[in-house]
Amino acid sequence: MLIFDVDGVITNPQEKRVTEPEILDEIIKRLERKEPVALNTGRSLVWMIDRVINSLLEKVKNTKTLQSFFASGEMGSTWITFNERGVIQYHRDNSISVPESLQTKVKKLIEVKYSDSMFYDEGKETMITTEMKDGYSVEKYKKFQKLQDQELRDLVRKENLWQDIIVDSTTIATNVENKFVGKHFAVRRIINWIKGKGIKPQRYIAFGDSSKSDIPMAEELYSQNLPTEFIYVGKEDIDTSKYPFPITITQNKYGEGTLEFLKSLD
C-alpha cells in the first residue's frame, strides 16, 4: 500500500499544483492492480479534489479501480472513498471540529492585520488554516507568520481552548486544529478502511517531505506491527538511524523524488 502526503510530494510546494503528472499515472497503475493507495493531507477535500483528484479521475479508464483509493483531508477529520460505481462518498467527523466562534475571530484577524501576506482558507470544514498568498515571498511570509502564530495562541487561551486546540505551523501555512488530529490520526482511519475491505498489504510505503509532520505516518504504521517503509523527498537533513523502520532519501526532491521512487518499484 502507498500512502502519500500531498504538498511537496504530489503537488509542487511553490506552485501548489501537480507538476509531475506521471505520478498520477503511477498511482493509477497500482489501482489497476488492486493495490490500495491513500492521500493524507491537512488540505481541505475541496482543494484536494480541485488540485489533484480531478486530474486523477480524468486519467482513470475503469472507475471500479477507485474502490482501492482513499483520500484523507484536514489530517483525518474529513475523508472520501469511492463506491463500486466510482462515485465519491464524503465523510466528516464533526466531533473534532474547531468551534465556530474561534473560526470567526481568526478570520477577522487575518482580514484586519495580515491580508497582504496570507488568506483564511474558506474550504476547511473542521479546522482553521491561514495560508501564504500565491506568489508571495516565503521569507517575507515567515516574518508575518511568526507574529500571527503568537496572536493565534493568545486567542486559543482567551477562548479557554488550550487543552483541546493547538497552533501548528508549516512552511506556507498555519493550522489551528484539534490536538488529536494529524497525519498519524489519519493513518488510523486508513488502516481501518483497509481492514474493512479485507485487504492485507505486504508492504506499507509512506511518502513525505517533512520529518515533523510526515514521519508520524510511518511511526503509526510501525506501532501497529505493519511492514513499514518511509520515502523522504524533502530537503532537510534527517537522521535515519533513530527510526526503527527503513527510510529512503530520494536523490531528486519533491514530486520529482516521488516519481523517481515510484518508477524504481517496477
C-alpha positions as a Markdown table, in Angstrom:
| # | Residue | x | y | z |
|---|---|---|---|---|
| 1 | Met | 0.0 | 0.0 | 0.0 |
| 2 | Leu | 1.1 | 3.5 | -0.8 |
| 3 | Ile | 0.3 | 6.5 | 1.4 |
| 4 | Phe | 1.2 | 9.9 | 0.2 |
| 5 | Asp | 1.4 | 13.3 | 1.8 |
| 6 | Val | 0.2 | 15.8 | -0.9 |
| 7 | Asp | 2.0 | 19.2 | -0.6 |
| 8 | Gly | 5.6 | 18.7 | -1.7 |
| 9 | Val | 5.1 | 15.1 | -2.6 |
| 10 | Ile | 2.4 | 15.0 | -5.3 |
| 11 | Thr | 2.0 | 18.8 | -5.8 |
| 12 | Asn | 4.7 | 21.3 | -6.2 |
| 13 | Pro | 5.0 | 23.3 | -2.8 |
| 14 | Gln | 5.6 | 26.6 | -4.6 |
| 15 | Glu | 3.1 | 26.3 | -7.4 |
| 16 | Lys | 0.6 | 24.3 | -5.4 |
| 17 | Arg | -0.4 | 22.0 | -8.3 |
| 18 | Val | 0.7 | 18.8 | -9.9 |
| 19 | Thr | 3.8 | 19.5 | -12.0 |
| 20 | Glu | 4.8 | 15.8 | -12.4 |
| 21 | Pro | 1.6 | 14.3 | -13.9 |
| 22 | Glu | 3.4 | 10.9 | -14.3 |
| 23 | Ile | 2.9 | 10.5 | -10.6 |
| 24 | Leu | -0.9 | 10.2 | -11.3 |
| 25 | Asp | -0.1 | 7.6 | -14.0 |
| 26 | Glu | 1.9 | 5.6 | -11.4 |
| 27 | Ile | -0.9 | 5.8 | -8.9 |
| 28 | Ile | -3.4 | 4.5 | -11.5 |
| 29 | Lys | -1.1 | 1.7 | -12.4 |
| 30 | Arg | -1.3 | 0.5 | -8.7 |
| 31 | Leu | -5.0 | 0.9 | -8.5 |
| 32 | Glu | -5.5 | -1.2 | -11.6 |
| 33 | Arg | -3.6 | -3.9 | -9.8 |
| 34 | Lys | -6.0 | -3.5 | -6.9 |
| 35 | Glu | -3.2 | -2.2 | -4.7 |
| 36 | Pro | -4.6 | 0.4 | -2.2 |
| 37 | Val | -3.5 | 4.0 | -2.4 |
| 38 | Ala | -4.2 | 6.8 | 0.0 |
| 39 | Leu | -3.6 | 10.5 | 0.2 |
| 40 | Asn | -3.1 | 12.0 | 3.6 |
| 41 | Thr | -3.0 | 15.8 | 4.0 |
| 42 | Gly | -4.1 | 18.8 | 6.1 |
| 43 | Arg | -5.6 | 20.3 | 3.0 |
| 44 | Ser | -9.4 | 20.5 | 2.5 |
| 45 | Leu | -11.2 | 18.0 | 0.4 |
| 46 | Val | -12.3 | 20.8 | -1.9 |
| 47 | Trp | -8.7 | 21.8 | -2.5 |
| 48 | Met | -7.5 | 18.2 | -3.0 |
| 49 | Ile | -10.3 | 17.4 | -5.4 |
| 50 | Asp | -9.6 | 20.6 | -7.4 |
| 51 | Arg | -5.8 | 20.3 | -7.5 |
| 52 | Val | -5.2 | 16.5 | -7.6 |
| 53 | Ile | -8.2 | 14.2 | -7.7 |
| 54 | Asn | -10.0 | 15.7 | -10.7 |
| 55 | Ser | -6.8 | 15.2 | -12.7 |
| 56 | Leu | -6.5 | 11.7 | -11.5 |
| 57 | Leu | -10.1 | 10.9 | -12.5 |
| 58 | Glu | -9.6 | 12.3 | -16.0 |
| 59 | Lys | -6.9 | 9.6 | -16.4 |
| 60 | Val | -8.8 | 6.7 | -14.9 |
| 61 | Lys | -10.2 | 4.3 | -17.5 |
| 62 | Asn | -12.1 | 1.9 | -15.2 |
| 63 | Thr | -13.9 | 3.7 | -12.3 |
| 64 | Lys | -14.2 | 0.4 | -10.4 |
| 65 | Thr | -10.4 | 0.7 | -9.7 |
| 66 | Leu | -11.2 | 3.7 | -7.5 |
| 67 | Gln | -12.6 | 1.4 | -4.8 |
| 68 | Ser | -8.9 | 1.0 | -3.8 |
| 69 | Phe | -8.4 | 4.7 | -3.4 |
| 70 | Phe | -8.8 | 6.7 | -0.2 |
| 71 | Ala | -8.2 | 10.4 | 0.4 |
| 72 | Ser | -8.0 | 12.0 | 3.9 |
| 73 | Gly | -8.2 | 15.7 | 4.4 |
| 74 | Glu | -7.7 | 18.0 | 7.3 |
| 75 | Met | -5.4 | 15.4 | 8.9 |
| 76 | Gly | -8.1 | 12.8 | 9.3 |
| 77 | Ser | -11.2 | 14.7 | 10.2 |
| 78 | Thr | -12.6 | 14.6 | 6.7 |
| 79 | Trp | -12.2 | 11.9 | 4.0 |
| 80 | Ile | -13.5 | 10.5 | 0.8 |
| 81 | Thr | -13.9 | 7.0 | -0.6 |
| 82 | Phe | -15.5 | 5.7 | -3.8 |
| 83 | Asn | -18.3 | 3.1 | -4.3 |
| 84 | Glu | -18.4 | 0.3 | -6.8 |
| 85 | Arg | -19.7 | 2.8 | -9.5 |
| 86 | Gly | -16.8 | 5.2 | -8.9 |
| 87 | Val | -19.0 | 7.8 | -7.2 |
| 88 | Ile | -17.3 | 9.9 | -4.5 |
| 89 | Gln | -18.5 | 9.3 | -0.9 |
| 90 | Tyr | -17.9 | 12.1 | 1.5 |
| 91 | His | -17.2 | 11.6 | 5.2 |
| 92 | Arg | -16.7 | 14.0 | 8.1 |
| 93 | Asp | -16.0 | 13.7 | 11.9 |
| 94 | Asn | -17.9 | 16.5 | 13.5 |
| 95 | Ser | -16.7 | 15.6 | 17.0 |
| 96 | Ile | -13.3 | 17.2 | 16.4 |
| 97 | Ser | -14.2 | 20.4 | 14.7 |
| 98 | Val | -12.8 | 23.8 | 15.9 |
| 99 | Pro | -15.5 | 26.0 | 17.4 |
| 100 | Glu | -17.2 | 28.5 | 15.1 |
| 101 | Ser | -16.5 | 31.3 | 17.5 |
| 102 | Leu | -12.8 | 30.8 | 17.1 |
| 103 | Gln | -13.1 | 30.5 | 13.4 |
| 104 | Thr | -14.8 | 33.9 | 13.2 |
| 105 | Lys | -12.2 | 35.6 | 15.3 |
| 106 | Val | -9.3 | 34.2 | 13.3 |
| 107 | Lys | -10.9 | 35.1 | 10.0 |
| 108 | Lys | -11.3 | 38.7 | 11.3 |
| 109 | Leu | -7.7 | 38.8 | 12.5 |
| 110 | Ile | -6.4 | 37.8 | 9.0 |
| 111 | Glu | -8.6 | 40.3 | 7.3 |
| 112 | Val | -7.6 | 43.2 | 9.5 |
| 113 | Lys | -3.9 | 42.6 | 10.0 |
| 114 | Tyr | -2.4 | 40.0 | 7.6 |
| 115 | Ser | -4.4 | 40.2 | 4.4 |
| 116 | Asp | -1.4 | 41.3 | 2.4 |
| 117 | Ser | 0.6 | 38.2 | 3.0 |
| 118 | Met | -1.9 | 35.4 | 3.8 |
| 119 | Phe | -5.5 | 34.3 | 3.5 |
| 120 | Tyr | -8.1 | 32.4 | 5.5 |
| 121 | Asp | -8.9 | 29.0 | 3.9 |
| 122 | Glu | -12.7 | 29.0 | 3.5 |
| 123 | Gly | -12.6 | 25.4 | 2.3 |
| 124 | Lys | -11.7 | 23.9 | 5.6 |
| 125 | Glu | -14.6 | 22.2 | 7.5 |
| 126 | Thr | -13.2 | 21.1 | 10.8 |
| 127 | Met | -10.0 | 23.1 | 11.3 |
| 128 | Ile | -8.7 | 26.6 | 10.7 |
| 129 | Thr | -5.9 | 27.3 | 8.2 |
| 130 | Thr | -4.3 | 30.5 | 7.3 |
| 131 | Glu | -2.0 | 30.3 | 4.2 |
| 132 | Met | 0.6 | 32.3 | 2.4 |
| 133 | Lys | -0.8 | 34.0 | -0.7 |
| 134 | Asp | 0.2 | 32.5 | -4.0 |
| 135 | Gly | 3.4 | 34.1 | -5.4 |
| 136 | Tyr | 4.2 | 35.8 | -2.1 |
| 137 | Ser | 7.8 | 35.6 | -0.8 |
| 138 | Val | 8.3 | 32.7 | 1.6 |
| 139 | Glu | 10.9 | 34.7 | 3.5 |
| 140 | Lys | 8.6 | 37.7 | 4.0 |
| 141 | Tyr | 5.7 | 35.4 | 4.9 |
| 142 | Lys | 7.7 | 33.7 | 7.6 |
| 143 | Lys | 8.1 | 37.1 | 9.4 |
| 144 | Phe | 4.4 | 37.8 | 9.4 |
| 145 | Gln | 3.6 | 34.1 | 10.2 |
| 146 | Lys | 5.6 | 34.3 | 13.4 |
| 147 | Leu | 3.6 | 37.3 | 14.6 |
| 148 | Gln | 0.3 | 35.8 | 13.6 |
| 149 | Asp | 1.0 | 32.5 | 15.3 |
| 150 | Gln | 1.5 | 34.3 | 18.7 |
| 151 | Glu | -1.8 | 36.1 | 18.3 |
| 152 | Leu | -3.5 | 32.8 | 17.4 |
| 153 | Arg | -2.1 | 31.1 | 20.5 |
| 154 | Asp | -3.4 | 34.1 | 22.6 |
| 155 | Leu | -6.8 | 33.7 | 21.0 |
| 156 | Val | -6.9 | 30.0 | 21.9 |
| 157 | Arg | -6.0 | 30.8 | 25.5 |
| 158 | Lys | -8.6 | 33.6 | 25.7 |
| 159 | Glu | -11.3 | 31.2 | 24.4 |
| 160 | Asn | -10.2 | 28.6 | 27.1 |
| 161 | Leu | -9.5 | 26.0 | 24.4 |
| 162 | Trp | -5.8 | 25.4 | 25.1 |
| 163 | Gln | -6.4 | 21.9 | 26.4 |
| 164 | Asp | -8.0 | 20.7 | 23.1 |
| 165 | Ile | -6.7 | 23.1 | 20.4 |
| 166 | Ile | -3.1 | 23.6 | 19.1 |
| 167 | Val | -1.5 | 26.0 | 16.7 |
| 168 | Asp | 0.8 | 24.2 | 14.3 |
| 169 | Ser | 2.9 | 25.9 | 11.6 |
| 170 | Thr | 4.1 | 24.5 | 8.3 |
| 171 | Thr | 6.3 | 26.1 | 5.5 |
| 172 | Ile | 3.4 | 28.0 | 3.9 |
| 173 | Ala | 0.6 | 27.8 | 6.4 |
| 174 | Thr | -0.6 | 27.7 | 10.0 |
| 175 | Asn | -3.2 | 25.3 | 11.3 |
| 176 | Val | -5.4 | 25.7 | 14.3 |
| 177 | Glu | -6.7 | 22.2 | 15.0 |
| 178 | Asn | -7.9 | 19.7 | 17.5 |
| 179 | Lys | -4.8 | 18.3 | 19.2 |
| 180 | Phe | -5.8 | 14.7 | 18.3 |
| 181 | Val | -5.7 | 15.1 | 14.5 |
| 182 | Gly | -2.6 | 14.7 | 12.5 |
| 183 | Lys | -1.1 | 12.5 | 9.8 |
| 184 | His | -0.8 | 9.7 | 12.4 |
| 185 | Phe | -4.5 | 10.1 | 13.2 |
| 186 | Ala | -5.4 | 9.9 | 9.5 |
| 187 | Val | -3.3 | 6.7 | 9.1 |
| 188 | Arg | -5.5 | 5.0 | 11.7 |
| 189 | Arg | -8.6 | 5.8 | 9.5 |
| 190 | Ile | -6.7 | 4.4 | 6.5 |
| 191 | Ile | -5.8 | 1.2 | 8.3 |
| 192 | Asn | -9.4 | 0.8 | 9.5 |
| 193 | Trp | -10.6 | 1.3 | 5.9 |
| 194 | Ile | -8.1 | -1.3 | 4.7 |
| 195 | Lys | -9.2 | -3.8 | 7.3 |
| 196 | Gly | -12.8 | -3.2 | 6.4 |
| 197 | Lys | -12.1 | -4.2 | 2.8 |
| 198 | Gly | -10.3 | -7.4 | 3.9 |
| 199 | Ile | -7.1 | -6.3 | 2.3 |
| 200 | Lys | -3.7 | -7.2 | 3.9 |
| 201 | Pro | -0.9 | -5.4 | 2.2 |
| 202 | Gln | 2.6 | -7.0 | 2.4 |
| 203 | Arg | 4.3 | -3.6 | 2.4 |
| 204 | Tyr | 3.2 | -0.1 | 3.6 |
| 205 | Ile | 5.1 | 2.7 | 2.0 |
| 206 | Ala | 4.6 | 6.3 | 3.2 |
| 207 | Phe | 5.9 | 9.3 | 1.3 |
| 208 | Gly | 6.6 | 12.7 | 2.8 |
| 209 | Asp | 8.7 | 15.8 | 2.5 |
| 210 | Ser | 8.7 | 16.8 | 6.2 |
| 211 | Ser | 10.2 | 14.9 | 9.1 |
| 212 | Lys | 8.0 | 16.7 | 11.6 |
| 213 | Ser | 4.6 | 16.1 | 10.1 |
| 214 | Asp | 5.1 | 13.1 | 7.7 |
| 215 | Ile | 7.3 | 10.6 | 9.5 |
| 216 | Pro | 4.5 | 10.2 | 12.1 |
| 217 | Met | 2.6 | 8.3 | 9.3 |
| 218 | Ala | 5.3 | 5.7 | 9.3 |
| 219 | Glu | 5.6 | 5.7 | 13.1 |
| 220 | Glu | 1.9 | 4.9 | 13.3 |
| 221 | Leu | 2.1 | 2.1 | 10.8 |
| 222 | Tyr | 5.1 | 0.6 | 12.6 |
| 223 | Ser | 3.4 | 0.9 | 16.0 |
| 224 | Gln | 0.6 | -1.4 | 14.6 |
| 225 | Asn | 3.2 | -4.0 | 13.7 |
| 226 | Leu | 2.8 | -3.4 | 10.0 |
| 227 | Pro | 5.7 | -3.8 | 7.5 |
| 228 | Thr | 6.7 | -0.1 | 7.1 |
| 229 | Glu | 8.9 | 2.0 | 4.9 |
| 230 | Phe | 9.2 | 5.7 | 4.6 |
| 231 | Ile | 10.3 | 7.6 | 1.5 |
| 232 | Tyr | 11.7 | 11.1 | 2.1 |
| 233 | Val | 11.5 | 13.6 | -0.8 |
| 234 | Gly | 12.2 | 16.8 | 1.2 |
| 235 | Lys | 15.3 | 18.9 | 1.5 |
| 236 | Glu | 16.1 | 18.9 | 5.2 |
| 237 | Asp | 18.7 | 16.7 | 6.8 |
| 238 | Ile | 17.2 | 13.8 | 8.8 |
| 239 | Asp | 18.9 | 11.2 | 10.9 |
| 240 | Thr | 17.5 | 7.9 | 9.6 |
| 241 | Ser | 19.3 | 5.9 | 12.2 |
| 242 | Lys | 17.0 | 6.9 | 15.0 |
| 243 | Tyr | 13.9 | 5.3 | 13.4 |
| 244 | Pro | 13.1 | 1.6 | 13.6 |
| 245 | Phe | 11.9 | 1.3 | 10.0 |
| 246 | Pro | 13.8 | 1.8 | 6.8 |
| 247 | Ile | 13.9 | 5.3 | 5.3 |
| 248 | Thr | 14.8 | 6.0 | 1.7 |
| 249 | Ile | 16.0 | 9.5 | 0.8 |
| 250 | Thr | 15.5 | 10.2 | -2.9 |
| 251 | Gln | 18.1 | 11.9 | -5.0 |
| 252 | Asn | 15.5 | 14.2 | -6.6 |
| 253 | Lys | 13.3 | 16.3 | -4.4 |
| 254 | Tyr | 9.5 | 16.8 | -4.0 |
| 255 | Gly | 7.4 | 15.5 | -6.9 |
| 256 | Glu | 10.5 | 14.5 | -8.9 |
| 257 | Gly | 11.6 | 12.4 | -5.9 |
| 258 | Thr | 8.2 | 10.8 | -5.6 |
| 259 | Leu | 8.3 | 9.9 | -9.3 |
| 260 | Glu | 11.9 | 8.6 | -9.0 |
| 261 | Phe | 10.9 | 6.1 | -6.3 |
| 262 | Leu | 7.7 | 5.0 | -7.9 |
| 263 | Lys | 9.5 | 4.2 | -11.1 |
| 264 | Ser | 12.1 | 2.2 | -9.2 |
| 265 | Leu | 9.4 | 0.0 | -7.7 |
| 266 | Asp | 8.9 | -1.5 | -11.2 |
